[in-house]
Amino acid sequence: MLKDLLKVNGEVVEELNGFLTDKNNPLVNDLMRVIQKYGSPEEINAKAREARKLPNLMARLRNMESPYLKDLEWLISVRDKGAFVSVSDYRRNALGDKMNGMVFDEGNAPTLEISALQYFPWLIKEAEQAIDKKEIMPGRYIRVRKMAEQEADQGDILAVAAAMQIVGASYVEALDTKGVDGSNIHLRGPETITGYFGGIGQPNEYALKWVDELLYYYTRYGINEVLNINPGTVLLGYMLYKLGVDTKFKISVFMGTDNPFSVLWNLMGARMFAREDGTTSLIGLNVSNSVNNETLELSAEIRKMLGLEHDVRIEHHITETYKAVVEQPYNRRDQLLEVAKNIPNISAKHEGGEPEIEVTREHPSSILDYFVDKKELVAAGDLVHLEQNYMDKHHSVNLTAEALTEKGMAFIGASNLHRR
């Protein structure tokens, strides 16, 4: 058959293996030198496990007299008291008597995802409102705040790491080593945004700097999920995991994964560099905003055929920031409701509020706000606006939870807060 010509030649595979293991391979040798700065893979993972332990995170906050410690203690207390609405009560509140006799599909429950949690205090405000209004807290959080800035901000980076364990949610950090740090010489700010046409990227030596930064935050704070925006660092992420380092990553929407063939290309890499147990470092694939239902369904089929259905979450934007990303109004909730019953391990990502609400705000959400230093936001009086933008996203999360509930579909929120 004609398609038999597509088979990968076994000799080529052997050549690639020979290239990767060649003692004189400069790329692999450079990677090894970065890893060795932090120890063996076993030593690196041990440091990360120790750094990630909740008592250790809390102790570090206590030692620096962080104001966030009391917030975390409050969060633990209200969690332990069962202050958050249970899933069954949430469904009853949403449906009333219509819930009687309904059977909810738990197998393909989408994960409720919010982006971006820039500042730890926003999480506390979100939790307070969720208790008061019997709302659902997301099961997945994305952060895009500068790593060095949050590290220096009264323990913000530690507080979020602790909070995620307390509430029972996964989260992703966005490392500083990318084109907006000056490495992309064509990109300065909004006035040179066309520099993105060359890729945000990690040009030249920055791919290895990305690995160095990843291992720093992994061993120091236990952060083991990061954003990935460049084909080179995607490959390095695969290689790190294959070598035994337990870091994982999600491919950003900025990679432009907008058709089933680009999905196949990414998943082929994940499968090729999977460990002997079949697991991979690719934890999430954020498809482009432009994908249609057929692309989502084909992507899920490819993922299943390659044995990655449980490893790689398909992450899809339901809402987007009102400014600087997509043409508005943008809302893909109806699309989610159509495909979610047939696609397991998918997340509903909320990066903006409802367009009809956003347009009324004095400061609608903007992707460009992610790149502004906190001190500049405070000086301009904009931090309060960004907090409102975040709470609008929380509102959108709950509209999605309600819409799924009305369709008899389950969702995944913060697992330690919302009892089934």
N, C-alpha and C positions, 0 to 999 in steps of 0.2 A: 504494500500500500504506500501511497505517496507520503503519508504522514510518518512512515517509518524513517524517512530521511531526517526527521527532526531529532532522532535519538542522539544523545551526547556520546561522542566517541570515548570509549574507555581509556584509550591511550592519552587523550587530551586530559582526562581527569587525573591520570597518573602524572602527566607533565605539570599540571597545576599543583598537585601534592608535592612534587619535587621542588617546584619553585617556592612554595610556602615554607618548606622545611630546610631549604638550602642554607647552610651555615653562613654563606656570604650574602644572603638576601638583605639589602640595606633597609628596606621598609620594615620587615619583621624584626630585625635587630634593633632598630630605633624604638619600636614598640616595647621590646623586651627591656630596654634600658629605662624607659619610663616606669614600667611595672616594678622593676627591681628597686627603684627609689623607695617603694612602700613595702617591700618584702616579697615573699612567695605568695601565690594565690591563697594558700591556706592561711598564712599570716594576715593577709589583707582582709579576708573574710572574717577572721576572728576579731580584728580591730573593729570592723564595721558592726558585728553582732554586739560587741561590748558597748560601743558608742550609741547604739540604737535602743538599748534597754531603757525602759521608761524610768526606773529609779535613778539611773545615771543621768538622764536628761534633766530630771527634776532637781537632782543635786547640783548640777552645773548652774541651773537657773537660780537656785537658792544661794549658791556661793557668790554669784555676781549681783545678788539682791535685785533680781529682775522684777519689775512690777507685774509681769505676766504670770508669775508663779501662783498668785492668789486666784487668777482667772482659771488656771488649769485645775486648781484644787476645787473651785466651784463647779467646774465642768464635770469632774469626777463625782462630786457629791450629788448633782442633779441626775447624772446618769444612773448612779447606784440607787437613787430613790425612785427610778422609773418615771421621771418627770416628763419625758418625751412621749408623744402619742405612739401607741402600738400600731402596727400595720392593720390589724383587724379593726381597731377603733377608727383609724383613718378612713378605711373603706366604708365603715358604717356611717361616718360623718358625711362622706361624699355621696353615698348612694341611698342612704335611708333604708326603707323597706325593700327597695330593689335588690339589695344585697342577698336577701333570703333566697337560698337555692343556687346562687351563683358559684361557679367553680373557677378559680383563678389559675391561669397558666403560669406556673412557677418556673417551668423549664427554660423558657426563653426570656426571662425578665431582663429588660434593659437596665443598665447602670445609670443612675442619675448623676450627671457630671456638671461641674461648674468651673468657670475660668474667667478671670484669674483672681485667686485669693492672694492679693498683694501684701496685706498686712494682717497680722494675727488678731488684733482687736476686732476686725470685721467678723471673724468666726464667732467670737463671743456674742456680738450683737445679733448675728444670725441665729445662734442657739437660743438666745433669750426670746427672740420673736417666734421661733419654732415652738418653744414651750408655750408661750402665751396664746398663739393662734392655732396650736395643734397642727403644725406643718411638718414636712419631711425635710431632714437634712440630707444633702447629697452623699452618695457613696464614693465619689471620686472628685478630687480637687486638682486643679492645675495652677501652678505658680509661674509667673514670668518676672518677678521682681529681681533686680540685680542681686547676685549672690553675696558679693562683698558688702553691699549696703545692708542687707538683712542680717548678715553675720555680725555687723557692728551696731545693730539697733536693739540694744537692751535684751538680747537673746531671742529675737523674733524667730530666727532660724531653728533654735532649739524648741521654742514654744509650739511652733507648727508641727515639728516632728513628733513631739509628745502628744499634741492634740489629736493627730491622725490615729494614733494608737488608742487613745481614750475613746474616740467616737466610733472607731472601727471603719475607717475609710482608707482607700489608697490615694497616693498623691504623687505628682510629678514636679520636679524643679527644672528650670531652664538655666543652663550654665551661662556664665558671662562670656566665654570664649566663642564669639561669633562676630559677624561682620560689623555689627553696630558698635563694637568696641574699638573701631579704628583699623581693623585688619583689612576690611574691604575699602580700598583707597577711593572707590567711586561713590561711597556712601557716607554722608555726614549726618543728615537729618531729613526732615520732611521736604526741604528744598531740593534735595538730591535723591528723592525716593526712587527715581528710575535706576539708581545703582543696584536696586534689588533685581533688575533684569539679569545681572551677572551672578545672581545668587547671594543670599545673606551670607551663607557659607563660613567656612574655616579655611581661608586660602593659605597656600604654601605650608609653613611650619605649624600653622594653627591647628591642624588636625591632631597632632601629637600634644599640643598644649591643651586641647579639649580633653584628651585622655588623662593628662596630668591633673587638670582641674576636677574631673570626675572622681578620680581616686582620692584626691584630697578631701572632698566632701563626703565621699563614701566612708573613708576610714575615720574621719573626725566627727561626723554626725550620723552615720549609718544611712545616708540618703542613697537609695538603690534604684530609683526610677528617675530618669532625666529625659528631657526633650531632645530630639535629634532632627537636624535640618539639612544635612549634607550627605551625599552618597559616600564620601570618604569616611566620615565619622560613623555612619551606619555600618560600614564594613569593619571599622575598628571596634565598634560595639559588639558585633558578632564574634570577632576574634578574641576579645577580652573574655567573653563568656565561655568560648570553646577552650580557652586556656585555664579555666577554673575560677575566674573572678565572677562573683554572683551579682554583678550589676546588670540592670535591664534598662530598656529605653522604649519610648514611643516615637514613631515617625510623625513629625509635625505636618499640619495642613499646608505649610509653606513648601513642602517637598512637591506639591502639585500632583498627588496620586489621584488621577481623575478618570482612569479607565481600567478595565479588567486586566489589560496586559501590563500596565505599570504595577498593579497589585501583584500579578504573577511574578514579575521581576523581583519585587521586594521579598515576597514569600519564598521564592527559590533560594535567595541568599540566606534567609532564616533557616530553611530546611537543610541547606548545604553545610551550615556551620552549627547545626544542632548538636547537642551532646549525645552520648550513647543512649541516654534514657529518652531521647526525643525532644527534650525541652530546648527552648531557644531564648535568647535575650530580648527578642522583639516582643514587648508586652502589649503594645497598642499600635494601630495604624489609623491615623487621622486622615480620612479621605478628603478630597477637595470638596468645596461647597457646591460645585457644579454637578456632582454625580446624580444620576437618576436611580430609580428603583431597580432597574435591570442591572446596572453596574453594581449596586449593593448586593443583589442576589447572586450574581456571578462571582463576585469577590468572596462571598461566603462559601460558595461551592468550591472555588479554588482552595480556599483555606481548609475546608473539610477534606478534600482529596489529598492534600499534602500533610494531613495529620496534625494540623495546627489550630484546630477549632477551639481547643481549651486554653491554648497558650496566647494567642494573638487576638486582642479585643479590636473590633471594628469601631472606631470612634467617629461620630458624625455630628456636625453642628446643627442644632435645632434653631438656635438664635445666634446672631453675630453682633459685634459692637456696631453701634448705629453709624459710626463714621470711620472712614479710612480703610475699610476692608471690602465690603460688597455693596451692590446697589440695594437700596431699601425700597419697600419693605421686604425683609428676609425672614421667613419662618417656615421651618421644615417639619413641624410637628405632625401634620397630616401624613407626610411621607413616612415618618417613623411608625405611625399607627398601622400603615399598610404593610410594612415589611417586617416589623418586629416579631410577629407570631412565627415567622419562618426562619428568622436569623438569630441563633443563640450568640451569646457573648458580644453584645453590641452596647455601646453607650450613647446616651443622648446628651450631647455637650451644649451647655448654655453659656455663651460668651457675651450675650447682650440681653437686654430686657425685651419686652414686647414692643415692636416698632411703634404702635399707636401710643404707648406710654413714653417711650424714649423721645419722641418728637416734641413732647410737652416739657421736657426737662430743660432747665437753664443750661445745664452742661450734659448733653447726651454722651453716652459712652463712646470712647475712641480708642482704637488699638495703639495710637501714638502715645497715649497716657502711660502705657507700660514702660516706656523708655525715659520717663522724666524722673529725676531724683526726688526723693521724698522732701528734702529741704526746699526744693523749688515749688513743689505742690503746696507745702505749708505756707511759704512766703506769699504765694498767689491766692491763698484761701481756697484752693481747689480740692483739698483732701476730703472735705465734707461732701463735695459733689461726687467724687469717685466712690465714696462709701455708699451713697445713694444708688449709683450705677450698679454696685455689687448687690445691693438688696433688691434691685429690679431683676437681676439675674436669678436670685433666689426665688423671687416670685414666679419667674418663668419655669424654673425647676418644678415648682409645685403645680403649675398649670399642666405640665407634662405628666406628672404623677397622677393628677386628677383625670386627665384624658385617658391614660392607660387603664386606670381603675374602672372608668365607665365602659371600657371595651372588654372588661373581664381579664385584663392582663396585669401581671405582677410587675414590680420594679425593685431595684436594689438601691436602698438608701444607706445611711450610716448604720452598719449592722449592730453596733453595741448600744445604739440609742433607741432603735425602733424594734421592739419585740415582734415576732411574727404573730 
